């Protein structure tokens, strides 16, 4: 393994506390727009680009080739956006256990921090602003060595969201890290782990105190499952 230059973190459930609020927002939007889906199915799709989730679920309900799918997706996604944005504007956001201490450790070692997410940019900015993590980022969401994070990428800023590796590769490009073996990826969903595997990172880590348990993550590709971000510095 090359010396670590970059750690890529997921947001909700990994660096931002998520007590299944996002799933509840999905469920509310589904109920309001006639989409029938179980809580288990919603959980299984966490970490994916949000519009893609509705496309998948409506195709499951109406059929892959149904001409009604696009309209239903538009309606459900618009309702979801309203519910989700209102949730974060009203309730704010807090860092997960050990997050800020871990960021401080990485800063001390000169390791860059990038945040990726299945959220789209509007709600990503709401969350980052509530946390104060937009400070120091430019209009491309690139920071400096002194800003808390060095980069933020949302799923609507790349051709494909997770489980594709596009956000990881985009982070490497923007932060001038050429070797994936100098990159660590960490997240709390199966799609985080699948994207890390696809990118060929040095360490692909799952977090079990977010939205998924150890049992739910252990069948997906990973190098190690962590109980908290506090365990990360000891691996680097």
VENLINDA-V707732 format. One record per residue. N is the residue number from 0. PHI is phi in whole degrees, -180 to 180 (999 if undefined). Layout:
n,phi
N,PHI
N,PHI
This chain:
n,phi
0,999
1,-69
2,-59
3,-68
4,-109
5,-148
6,-116
7,-107
8,-111
9,-70
10,-98
11,-59
12,93
13,-114
14,-107
15,-119
16,-57
17,-138
18,-95
19,67
20,-64
21,-64
22,-62
23,-66
24,-66
25,-60
26,-62
27,-65
28,-64
29,-63
30,-63
31,-70
32,-117
33,81
34,-92
35,-95
36,-154
37,-83
38,-61
39,-65
40,-69
41,-62
42,-59
43,-63
44,-105
45,-65
46,96
47,-81
48,-58
49,-67
50,-65
51,-59
52,-60
53,-67
54,-60
55,-64
56,-68
57,-69
58,-65
59,-65
60,-82
61,-103
62,109
63,-55
64,-104
65,-63
66,-70
67,-84
68,-58
69,-57
70,-65
71,-63
72,-62
73,-58
74,-66
75,-63
76,-66
77,-64
78,-65
79,-59
80,-59
81,-62
82,-65
83,-67
84,-64
85,-64
86,-60
87,-73
88,-66
89,-82
90,-102
91,74
92,-153
93,-133
94,-69
95,-76
96,-56
97,81
98,-62
99,-68
100,-64
101,-67
102,-58
103,-62
104,-62
105,-65
106,-61
107,-60
108,-94
109,73
110,-93
111,-76
112,-121
113,-124
114,-110
115,-120
116,-161
117,-79
118,-72
119,-88
120,-62
121,-59
122,-74
123,-58
124,-67
125,-59
126,-66
127,-62
128,-67
129,-59
130,-83
131,81
132,-90
133,-77
134,-58
135,90
136,-91
137,-87
138,-72
139,-101
140,65
141,-105
142,-101
143,-121
144,-59
145,-95
146,-76
147,-59
148,-120
149,-100
150,-167
151,-129
152,-129
153,-103
154,-68
155,-87
156,-108
157,-132
158,-58
159,-136
160,-79
161,-59
162,-85
163,-64
164,-88
165,-58
166,-68
167,-65
168,-66
169,-65
170,-62
171,-61
172,-63
173,-70
174,-104
175,59
176,-114
177,-92
178,-102
179,-62
180,-79
181,-107
182,-121
183,-115
184,-119
185,-141
186,-162
187,-111
188,-128
189,-56
190,-66
191,-61
192,-69
193,-67
194,-71
195,-64
196,-62
197,-64
198,-82
199,72
200,-69
201,-68
202,-129
203,-115
204,-115
205,-103
206,-114
207,-102
208,-109
209,-104
210,-88
211,-124
212,-85
213,-57
214,-63
215,-76
216,-100
217,-67
218,-86
219,-98
220,-63
221,-159
222,-93
223,-164
224,-108
225,-108
226,-83
227,-164
228,-63
229,-61
230,-82
231,-64
232,-54
233,-69
234,-94
235,-96
